[in-house]
Amino acid sequence: MAWAVLDHAEVTNGTTTTITFTSIDQNYQHLAIFGSGASDGRSSTQYEYDYVKVNFNNDTTSNYTGQDGCQLAGGYYSGYGFYNQTGWSEFNMIQYGPAGTTSDNFSTYEAYVFCYQENWSSAGNYAHPMFYSNTGVTADDTSDYWGPSQMYGIAKGITAAVTEIDMTLVNGTNWIQGTVMTLYGIEGV
């Protein structure tokens, strides 16, 4: 199975709100996104993470459904379904970094888009692009929530091949300077 770099995004200032991969090559079976990054926001001082919201083909309607699971230090666990969302974000985590600085605390990011080049318009109700992420964040305080998380789902209303992926932040405004994301094409086996 061969991998090829299709696109690369690097945040060189503190004002990048969206990481976008466009004109995605349709000659592979699957896609992978690997990177390292941080957000300038979080929902609470107890959380050392923000959520990454992923959309396909500029679709921000209620077409995203999935399941998440995480085990965070501090005893918090989640494992439930989410339905009719405007993008994938539930426990699709990225590290929180101080706003206006180059964070010294980045987390890794790993996500896959399976069968992205298919035209799903005649495939039936249960055949759609599938997404999976495996992320984790660290903490600077023993009372903070941190740890690994997984999320997977389908884009139930997206019927065309995926030609664009947008990555925005749920609580933060900007990606921290130094964030990098690389999009790979994966040949089928």
NORPEWO-V298875 format. One record per residue. N is the residue number from 1. RES is the residue in one letter. SS is DSSP state (@ for helix, = for strand, . for the rest). PHI is phi as a letter, one per 30 degrees, with the letter a starting at -180 (999 if undefined). D_CENTER is the distance of its C-alpha to the mean C-alpha in whole Angstrom. Layout:
BEGIN
n->(N | N)
res->(RES | RES)
ss->(SS | SS)
phi->(PHI | PHI)
d_center->(D_CENTER | D_CENTER)
END
This chain:
BEGIN
n->(1 | 2 | 3 | 4 | 5 | 6 | 7 | 8 | 9 | 10 | 11 | 12 | 13 | 14 | 15 | 16 | 17 | 18 | 19 | 20 | 21 | 22 | 23 | 24 | 25 | 26 | 27 | 28 | 29 | 30 | 31 | 32 | 33 | 34 | 35 | 36 | 37 | 38 | 39 | 40 | 41 | 42 | 43 | 44 | 45 | 46 | 47 | 48 | 49 | 50 | 51 | 52 | 53 | 54 | 55 | 56 | 57 | 58 | 59 | 60 | 61 | 62 | 63 | 64 | 65 | 66 | 67 | 68 | 69 | 70 | 71 | 72 | 73 | 74 | 75 | 76 | 77 | 78 | 79 | 80 | 81 | 82 | 83 | 84 | 85 | 86 | 87 | 88 | 89 | 90 | 91 | 92 | 93 | 94 | 95 | 96 | 97 | 98 | 99 | 100 | 101 | 102 | 103 | 104 | 105 | 106 | 107 | 108 | 109 | 110 | 111 | 112 | 113 | 114 | 115 | 116 | 117 | 118 | 119 | 120 | 121 | 122 | 123 | 124 | 125 | 126 | 127 | 128 | 129 | 130 | 131 | 132 | 133 | 134 | 135 | 136 | 137 | 138 | 139 | 140 | 141 | 142 | 143 | 144 | 145 | 146 | 147 | 148 | 149 | 150 | 151 | 152 | 153 | 154 | 155 | 156 | 157 | 158 | 159 | 160 | 161 | 162 | 163 | 164 | 165 | 166 | 167 | 168 | 169 | 170 | 171 | 172 | 173 | 174 | 175 | 176 | 177 | 178 | 179 | 180 | 181 | 182 | 183 | 184 | 185 | 186 | 187 | 188 | 189)
res->(M | A | W | A | V | L | D | H | A | E | V | T | N | G | T | T | T | T | I | T | F | T | S | I | D | Q | N | Y | Q | H | L | A | I | F | G | S | G | A | S | D | G | R | S | S | T | Q | Y | E | Y | D | Y | V | K | V | N | F | N | N | D | T | T | S | N | Y | T | G | Q | D | G | C | Q | L | A | G | G | Y | Y | S | G | Y | G | F | Y | N | Q | T | G | W | S | E | F | N | M | I | Q | Y | G | P | A | G | T | T | S | D | N | F | S | T | Y | E | A | Y | V | F | C | Y | Q | E | N | W | S | S | A | G | N | Y | A | H | P | M | F | Y | S | N | T | G | V | T | A | D | D | T | S | D | Y | W | G | P | S | Q | M | Y | G | I | A | K | G | I | T | A | A | V | T | E | I | D | M | T | L | V | N | G | T | N | W | I | Q | G | T | V | M | T | L | Y | G | I | E | G | V)
ss->(. | . | = | = | = | = | = | = | = | = | . | . | . | . | . | = | . | . | = | = | = | . | . | . | . | . | . | . | . | = | = | = | = | = | = | = | = | = | = | . | . | . | . | . | . | . | = | . | = | = | = | = | = | = | = | = | . | . | . | . | . | . | . | = | = | = | = | = | = | = | = | = | = | . | . | = | = | = | . | . | = | = | = | = | = | . | . | = | . | . | . | . | = | = | = | = | . | . | . | . | . | . | . | . | . | . | = | = | = | = | = | = | = | = | . | . | . | . | . | . | . | . | . | . | . | . | . | . | . | = | = | = | = | = | = | = | = | . | . | . | . | . | . | . | = | = | = | = | = | = | = | = | = | = | = | . | . | . | . | . | . | . | . | . | = | = | = | = | = | . | . | . | . | . | = | . | . | . | . | = | = | = | = | = | = | = | . | . | .)
phi->(999 | c | c | b | d | c | a | b | b | b | d | c | b | c | b | d | c | b | c | b | c | c | h | d | e | c | c | b | d | b | b | b | b | b | a | b | a | a | c | c | b | a | d | a | d | d | c | c | b | b | c | c | c | c | b | c | h | i | d | c | d | d | c | c | b | a | b | b | a | a | b | c | e | j | i | d | b | b | a | b | d | b | b | h | d | c | l | d | b | e | h | c | c | b | d | d | b | e | d | i | b | d | d | c | b | c | c | d | b | b | b | b | b | c | h | d | c | d | c | c | d | c | c | j | d | c | c | a | e | c | b | b | b | b | b | a | b | c | b | c | a | d | c | d | d | a | k | d | b | b | b | b | a | b | c | d | c | c | c | c | e | d | c | b | b | c | b | b | c | d | c | d | c | b | d | d | e | j | d | b | b | b | c | c | c | c | d | d | c)
d_center->(23 | 22 | 19 | 19 | 18 | 17 | 16 | 15 | 14 | 15 | 16 | 20 | 20 | 19 | 19 | 16 | 14 | 12 | 10 | 11 | 12 | 15 | 18 | 16 | 19 | 20 | 22 | 20 | 19 | 15 | 12 | 11 | 8 | 10 | 10 | 11 | 11 | 12 | 12 | 16 | 16 | 16 | 17 | 20 | 22 | 21 | 18 | 16 | 13 | 11 | 8 | 5 | 6 | 5 | 9 | 11 | 14 | 15 | 15 | 14 | 17 | 17 | 16 | 13 | 14 | 13 | 14 | 13 | 14 | 15 | 18 | 18 | 21 | 24 | 24 | 21 | 19 | 18 | 18 | 18 | 17 | 15 | 17 | 17 | 14 | 13 | 10 | 7 | 7 | 9 | 9 | 5 | 7 | 8 | 12 | 14 | 17 | 20 | 20 | 22 | 22 | 21 | 19 | 21 | 18 | 15 | 12 | 11 | 7 | 8 | 6 | 9 | 10 | 14 | 17 | 15 | 19 | 20 | 22 | 22 | 24 | 27 | 25 | 26 | 24 | 22 | 21 | 17 | 14 | 12 | 9 | 8 | 6 | 9 | 9 | 12 | 14 | 17 | 20 | 23 | 25 | 26 | 26 | 22 | 19 | 17 | 16 | 14 | 12 | 10 | 9 | 10 | 12 | 13 | 14 | 17 | 19 | 17 | 20 | 20 | 18 | 15 | 16 | 13 | 10 | 9 | 6 | 8 | 9 | 11 | 14 | 14 | 16 | 15 | 13 | 15 | 18 | 17 | 13 | 13 | 10 | 12 | 12 | 14 | 16 | 18 | 21 | 22 | 25)
END
